[in-house]
């Protein structure tokens, strides 16, 4: 079991038992670790202690907000999934494929791809001559299928496996936080003009904040297009760089996520915990 799997198990447990206010030993037992080892692991991952993280899951803020007449979505925001955050301030330049590039399937390109570890489990990262063109989280036992999907997406490109190069990109994305002077990342996407509009709007949602499909559609000047926006969000091929995990349903429910609902919860809570620590 890797660190993310331990954290996911704990989040799942806390999500179901937070009203019981379990102590550190009980929570550590869910991860199969001693209390001291778990405390170090969790604090390193979330940036806050397990006790502070548990406060982010409390229903008290939600109930209070609902009693004050706020919407369910605003209550979710008040409950710890929004606000300023010390989470990394990635600067990503999103480049769109031309019609010719969309049809070519990567012909004449060498795409360097590999597997790397992140705070949210393993991922497959691929970089084309135009920038990062693929980033997908991969669960245990799914690496062959993930590589096959990459080959299907870029059938005419030469794929060169380089896990070391992928690890360097992952380090820039997930571990270098708070550095405003670093070189921007280049990302390359293929999509319809509408999808590109949605993805660029998504990138305006800051770390530590969430929005809904309806609000995202309204921000784009198309308040009646929430369903179409949702489809475009789900078609994103760059996990985390295009932060589709920051979009939830109007009801306040986290909703589905291409790379797993629990991973989406982990992403949101990681950023929410960072906000809690900075508050």
GICORRA-V386211 format. One line per field, one symbol per residue. ss: DSSP state (A for helix, B for strand, O for the rest). phi: phi as a letter, one per 20 degrees, with the letter a starting at -180 (. if undefined). psi: psi as a letter, one per 40 degrees, with the letter a starting at -180 (. if undefined). Layout:
ss->???
phi->???
psi->???
//
This chain:
ss->OOAAAAAAAAAAAAAAAAAAOOOAAAAAAAAOOOAAAAAAAAAAAAOOOAAAAAAAOOOAAAAAAAAOOOOAAAAAAAOOOOOOOOOOOOOBBBBBOOAAAAAAOOOOOBBBBBBBBBOOBBBBBBBBOOBBBBBBBBOOOOAAAAAAAAAAAOOOOBBBBOAAAAAAAAAAAAOOOOOOOOOOBBBBBOOOAAAAAAAAAAOOOOOOOOBBAAAAAAAOOOOOOAAAAAAAAAOOOBOOOOOAAABBOOOOOOOOOOOOAAAAAAAAAAAAAAAAAAO
phi->.efffffffffffffecffelfefffffffemcfgfffgffffffencfgffffffefegfffffffenfffffffffepdbnfbeggdgdceedeffgfffefmngndddecaebecfdnfbddccefepfdbbcfcegndfffffffffffcfdeeedfbfffffffffffddedmdeefffedcccdafgfgffffffgfeefgnccbdfffffffencfedfffffffffefdcgmfdfffedcfffnffnfbgdofffffffffffffffffef
psi->hiddddddddddddddedeegiidddddddefiiddddddddddddeiiddddddeeieddddddddeeiiddddddeeefaiiieiighhhhhhiiiddddddfeheihhhiiiiiiefaiihhhhieeahehhhihiheedddddddddddgdeihhhhgdddddddddddeegieheeihiihihihiiddddddddddeehiheiiiidddddddeegeefddddddddeeheghddhgeeehiideeidiihdfhddddddddddddddddde.
//
